[in-house]
Amino acid sequence: MSDREPATGTPVLVVDDDVVHLPDDVDPELTYDVLLNGGHVWSLQPARDAEERRGQAVVPWPKALRRHLVGRAEVVLREHADQVVVATGRHVFRGAEDRRVEVTDSQGNHLILDKYGRLTRPLSAEDPDSVDAFLGQVDALLTTLREEAGLPSFICYGTLLGAVRNGRLIGHDNDVDVAYLSDQRYPVDVVREGFHVERVLREHGWHVRRGSGSRINVRIEHEDGSHRFVDVFAAHWVDDRLYMPQDTGFDIPPEQILPLTTVELHGRPFPAPADYEQLLALTYGPGWRVPDPSFKYETPLWLSRRLNGWFGGLRTNRKYWDAFYAGSGRKLPTKPTTFARWVAEHYPSTRPLVDLGAGNLRDSRWFVRNGRSEVLAVDYTGSAMRHGRKPGKRLHRELVNLNDTRHVLSLGVRLSRHEPPVDLYGRFLLNTLDADGLANVVRLASMSLRSAGYLFLEFRTVQDAGRPKHFPNQKRVFLDPDDVAALIESARGRVVHRESGTGLAPFEDEDPHVCRIVAAWSDQPDGVPDQHP
């Protein structure tokens, strides 16, 4: 595997559709970059990533890269630290001679594999002006946290690491990390304070979504319409240990964090912990000064269990749906679904409607055009809804995580007081939720539809699990209609219509097996009292 090419003297890198065959003389402890047609797409460490097959060390192509591996490619393996090329090779993936491998997004932006195994657009792809504008927004966010929320705030994790190493963002990172320092000593109070921080940020115009009880994400919009995220962590002590969920918990005294100092990042001063070198060593190990894009957090089991118990997690599958609507989801039709047409035909109404799991808004727009006085489009990911035109006066958008009971209760209280009462609509929504999310949808209906209104549901049944799919890799839960009906009835709702089968929701080359359920919680769901002689 390490024979020399006569022309260059560079060892030959042997690759195939499944694996990269590592040269015999690679150092298992070093980090190596993999380049495809000149673009750095992945970094690996043999000691952690390699496996032995027939006496040869190989590394499988990461799952996220595989859909891009179609066509011709020059493949380069180089040492990350000094950029020395170790070996080069050529391969035609999947026999597609007429194509060239490109690892890019739908806008042609270069992508790289991050430490979580996802393809992201690296900060290194941004021009200097965009980076400067982005960091200006980060500076303003830290000011809001400090002056409006009243909490000491600083850059942390990879952002701090890049600033201390060389005064620059780490090129393969795709977001910025900041933290605020809480003086709350009980996790429940940290969570309560976190919701206060979220409210403050929203009040000051920041676009916020919550990841857990102690972590939120702030979306920063660029002038070209693209966006980046800033992760905001709640750093706090319990006893003598500083926790910065979701990955770290160290025995470190307050005087190593406060008073804050400053470090420079792309020429801008940013707040940083007092002894930032000690914090970086605890986070990344004693070799933290040496760049390692293949680094992966190895959160101890005890810490993972503790943090999940304290703060939970509200991000299940969100990154998947963000990526879906940034890629394949862009090709979804904009015409209304057959279910939306069916609802409009059989249950015509001017009553306001809440479209749960609205996706690209195609059904929401249909209902507005066909008599609904107003529509609230609710979704877990903003990526889908941002593709459409501006909502307009009668169509409103809102980010809601239906797996988050707090979000659902807040929305349910608002809808229960809404005049006139609303209808709830969810097409293929239930197939994307966990058990708590399914229960929350029924809870939301129970709160919202007591005086009038219907819950309209269409979902894939267990009989659809083995049928062909147009989008075969989507994350789906297949449901038994009897279970859904029983859940509705256990919440004192009643099923007023139910049908199942194929032919109800055909799409392209797919004809799924679905169930339609219409449920009500009022004796007069249309809002019209019964007429008695």
N, C-alpha and C positions, 0 to 999 in steps of 0.2 A: 504493500500500500504506500510505500514511501520511495518508490523508484523515482529517479531524477528525470525531468524532461530535458532532452539534449540541448534545446535552444536557450532555456532560461536557467537551468539548474535548480528550479523550484520543484519540490516534491509534488507528485500527482495526488490530488484529493479525489478519492473515489466516493461517489454518491449514487444513490438510486432513488426510486420514488418513495421509499420507506425510511431510509436512514442515511446518515453521514458516517462514513467509515473513517475513524480517526487515525492519523499517522502514528506509527509505533512510538515515536519519540516525544509525543506531547507530554507536558508536565500536568499531572492530574489535578494539581492545586491551583493552576493558573486559570485565568478567565480568557476565553477566546471569542472573537466576533465571527459571525457568519455573514458574508455579503453575497447577495444575489444580483448579478448584473450591475455591480458597483454600489449597490445600496445596502447599508448595514440593517439587517432585519432581525437579528437574534444574537444573544450572547449565551455561552454555555460554560460550564465548569465540569471537566471530565469526571472528577471524583464524585460529583453529585449526580450528574446527568447521564453518564455513559453506562452501558450494559455490555456484557460479553456475549457474542454470538459466533460460534465456531472458532473460538480462540481469538477473535478480533473485537476490539473495543468499538462500539458503534453508539450513536445517539439518534433516536427516532426524531423525525421532523415533528415539531409541535403541532398539536391538533389545529390551533388557530391559523397556522400557516398553510395547511394542506390545501384549502380551497383555492389558494393563489398559485399553487405549484402545478401549473399547466403551461408547457412550452419550453423554449430553449433558455438555458441559463449558464452563465459563467459563475462558478461557485468558488469563493475565496474564504479560507480560514486564516485568521490573523490573531496574534496576541493583542489583547485589548490595551494593555498598559503602554507598550512602545510601538504599536501599530505595525510590527514586523509580520510580513506575510509568511505563513507556515507552509501552506500548500494551496494549490489551485486545481480546479477540474471543470469539466463541462458535462452537462447532462440535459437530455430532452425529457421533460416530465410528461408522463402519460402519452408519450409518442407524438405530441403535438408540435411537429417540426415547423408549422406555419405560424406559431405564436411565440411570443417572448414573455418570460415570467416578469410580472410587475406586481409588487406588493404595495398597492396604493388603495386609497378609498375612492368613492364615486366621483370626487372632484379632482382626482389625480394626485392627492397629497401622499407623500411617502409615509409608510407605516412601519412601526417597529414593535417587537414583542416586549411587553412590560413584565415586571416581576410577578404579576398574577397570571401570566400566560395569555394575556389579551393583546390584540393588535391595537396600537394607539398612534396618534399623530404626535411625534416627539416635539418638544420645545425647540430642538435644534433646527427644525424645519422653518421656524418663524424668522422673518427679517428683523433687523435690529430695532426698527421703529415700532413694530408690533410688540416686541418683547418689552420695550420701554413703556409703551402704553399699558400693557398688561400689568407690569409691576407698579405703575402709577395707580391702577385700580386696587391692587393688593395693599399698597400703602394707605389708600383711602379706607379700605375695609378695616385695617388694623386701627386706624384712627376712630372709626365708628365703635369698634369693640372697646377701645380704651376710654373714649370721651362720653359716649352715649350709654354704653352698657356698664361702664365703670369698672372694667376688668383689665389687669395687665395682660398684654398680648404680645406674641413674638413669633418669628418664623421657626419652624421645627422640621424634624425628619429630613427628607432628601433636600429640601430647600435650604435648610441650615447647613447641611453637609456640603452642598455645592458652594455656598457663600464662604465657608471657612476654608475649603480646599483651595479654591482659585478665584473667588469673588464672582462666580457665574452660576447660572442655573445648570443643573446636570442635563446634558444634551438629550439623553434617552428618557428623561422624565416627561410626563405630559400634563402635570398639574403642579400647583403650589400648595405647601402645607403650612398652616399656621395654627397656633393654639392660644387659648386664653386661660389664665390661671385662676382657678376657683379657690376660695377659702372655705368652701363647704367640706365637712369631714364625713358626711354620710352620703352614700350613693344616691338615695332617693332625693336628697336636697340638691345634689349635682344635676339630676335630671330636671327637677323643677326649675332650677336656675337656667338650664339649657333651653327650656321652652321660652323663658323670659328673653334670653339672648336672641332666639329665633324671631320673636315678636319685634324686638328692637331693630333688628336688621331689616325686617320687612317694612317697618314704619319708615325707614330711611332709604327705601327704594332698592334694596338688594333682593335679588331673585334667589330664594332659599329653598332647599329641600332637605329633609331629615333622613339620616342614615341609621341612627340608633339614638338611645337616650343621651348619649354624650358626644355625638358627632353629627355635623351638618355639612352640606355642600353649598357653596355659593357659585352661581354661574355668572361668568364675566363675558359679556358680549363684545366681539370685535367689530370694527367698522365694516368689514367685508361680510358680516352676517354669521361668521363662524363664532365659536365660543370655547372657553376654557373653564375648568373648575378650580376652585380653591377649597381644599378640605379644611374644616375648622374643628379642632379637637378641644375637648374640655380636659385640661390637666388639673389634677387634684391629688391631695394626700388622704390616705386612710391610714391611721397610725403614723408610722415613719416611712411609709412607702409612697412614692409618687407614681401615680397611674396616668398614662396618656393613651386611653383606648383608641385603637383597638389592639395594639400590639405590644405595649411595653408597661412594665411595672418594676421600679427600681427603688432600693433603699438609698435615698439621697436627701440630704437636709435642705431646708428652705434657702439657706444662705448660698447654696450652689446654683439657685435659680434667680433669686432676688438679691439686690436690685438688678434690674435688667441692664445689659450693656448694649452696644450696637456693633453690627458687622456690615460690611459693604457688599452689595449684590448688584452687579452691572452698574456700578458707580453711585448707587443709592444707599443711604444708611437705613438699616432695618433693625428693629429691636431683637435681641437675642438673650438667652439665659446668661447669668453671670459667669458660670464656669461651663461654657458650651462645649469645650473639649472633653470634659468628663462625661457630659450627657451623650455626646456622640460616641465615645468609647463604649459606654454601657449599651447603647442602641445597636451599634454596628460591629463591635468587637475591637480588639487592639489594632487591627490593620485598617481602621476606618479611613486613613489618609490615602490609601491606594484605591483608585477607582475600580469598581466591580459592578458592571451593569447586569451581571447574572445573579446579584445578591437577592436572596429571598428570606423574608422573616420566618423564623422558626419559633413561633409563639409556644411556650410551654403549655402542656395540657392543663395544668392547674390554673394558669393565668387566663387561658381561653375560657375555661369553665366559669371562672370568677367574673370576668368581664361580661360574658353573655348572660350570666345570672343577674348581674346588676343592671345592665343597660340594654340587653336584647339586641336585635338586629332588624332593621326595617328596609333592607335593600335587596331582598330575595329576587333574583332574576332581573333586577332593574337594568343592570349593565347589558344584559342580553337584549332586552327590548330597545334600549337606546341604540345598540349596534344594529338591530334588525331594521329599525325605522330609518337609520342612516344609510342602510344598504338596500337589501331586498324590499323593505317596506316602501321605498320610494316608487316601486313599480305597481303598488296596489291601485286598483281603479278608484276613481273619484265619484262614480255613479253610486246611488244608494243600493243597499243590499236588498235581497228578496224579503228578508225579515222586516226591514223598515217599511217596505211597501205593504206588506201584509198587515202590520200594525196600523198603518194609516188607513187601510181599507176597512178593516174589521172593527177598529176602535177609534174612529175619527174624533178629534177633540181639539179645542183651542187651548186646553190647559197647558201650563208650563211643563217641560219634560227635562229630566236629568239623564243624560247619556253617559252611563257608567262604562269606563273602558272605551272611550270615544275614538281612540286610534287617530286616523288621519281626518276625522271630522266629516266623513262623507255622509253618514246617516244624520249627524247633527244638522248639517246644512239642509238635508232633505226635509227634515221635520220643520225647520224654520220656513222653508219655501212652501210647505203644504199645511199651513194654518196654525202651527203652534205659536202662542203669543211670545214665548221666549224659550231658549234651550240653554242649559248649563252643561257643557262638555267637560267631563271629568276623566282624567287619566293619570296613571302612575308615572309615565315618562313624558317629558315635554318635547322630546325629539319628534314624536309623531305629529303633534298639534302645531309645531312650528313650521311644518312644511306647507300648511295651507295658507290661504289668504287671511287678512285680518278678520277677526270674528264679526264685527258689526254690532249694531245697537241691540239686536235681539238674540245674538249668539255670544255666550260668555264662556271662558275657559278657566279651568282651575286644576291645579295639581293636587291630587288626593291619593294617599296610599291606603287602599281598602284592606290591606293586611294589618294596618295600624288602628287598633280599636279607638285610640284617642282621636285620631282624625275622623273616624266614622261617627263617633258620638257627637263631635262638634258639628259635623255636617248634618247629622240627624236632627239635632236641636234646631238648627236654622230652618231646615225643610219642614219640620213639624209646625213651625209658626208662619210658614209662607202662605200668603193669600194672593190668588187662589191656590188650592192644594196642587201638588205636582203628580206626574207619573214618573216612574223609574224604568229605565230601559237598559238592558245589558245583553249584547250579542257576542257570544263566544267569550264573554267575560269570565264566567265561572271556571273555564278550562285553564285560566292563567293564575288562579289563586290557590293558596294553601288552605288547609281546613279552617284556620282562623278567619281567613279572608272570606270564605264561603259563608261562615256563620255571621260575619260582619255585614255582608250584603243583605241577608235576611233581617238582621237587627236594624239596619238602616231602613228597610222597607217597613218594618213594624213601627218604627218611630215616625216615619214620614207619611204613612198612608192611612192613619187612623180615621180621618174624617172623610177622605175620598181618595181616588186615584188607584192606578194599577201598577203592578210590577210585571214587566214583560221580559222574559228570559228565553234565549236560544243558546243551546250548548251541545257539545259533542258527547255522545253517550259511550258507554263501555263497548258497545258493538262497533264503534268507529275505530277502535284502537288498532286493528290490523288492516284497515283499508288504506289504499294509496293516498298520499298527501301531496299537494302542490308545493308546500313548504315542509319538506320531510323532517327537518332538524329542529323545528320549533319545540319549545318546552311546553308540554300539555299535560293536563290531568283529565282523564276520561271519567264521566260520572254516570251513576245509575239514577235514572229519573225517579224511581221510587224513593231513593235516599233524599233527593232534593225536595220532593213533595212532602216527605215526612218532616224535614227540617222546617219547611214553611208552616206546616200544620202545628208543629210543636211551639212555634212562635205566635200561635193563634191567628195565622192567616188561613185562607182557603183557596184552593186551586179552582179557578173558574173555567179554565181551558187547558187541555194537555193533548199533545199529539207527538208521535215519534216516527222516524223513518228516513228514507233517502228521498231525493227529489225536492227537498225543501230548501237547500242551501248550496246548489251547484256552483262551482267556481273553476274556470278553466277546465283542466282535465280531472277534476276531483268532484265527487258527489258524496259528501260525508253523511254519516248517520247521525242525525241530530234530534233533539227534543225541544219542543216549544211549550213553555208554561206561562200562563197568565194567572196572576194571583192577586187577591184583594184582602184588605184588612177591615173594610167598611161594609156595612150592609147596603150602602148606596155608593159604590165606587165611582159612578159617573157624577156624583154630586147632586143627583135629582131624587128627591124623596119619592118613596113608593106612593102610587095613587090608590086610594081606597074608596069604594063606593060610599 
